[in-house]
């Protein structure tokens, strides 16, 4: 895992997807990516709260 913070572009794209995160977590084919340690770190670094669905 990289210690380099996510880029502004990366955070902007993640924030665009924020309303969809619960749907991603409910999809078995996507859940592994959204709930991975790397994804949760990027979300935290971007200020996007982990969804409580």
Order of alpha helices (4+ residues) and beta strands (2+ residues): alpha-alpha-alpha-alpha
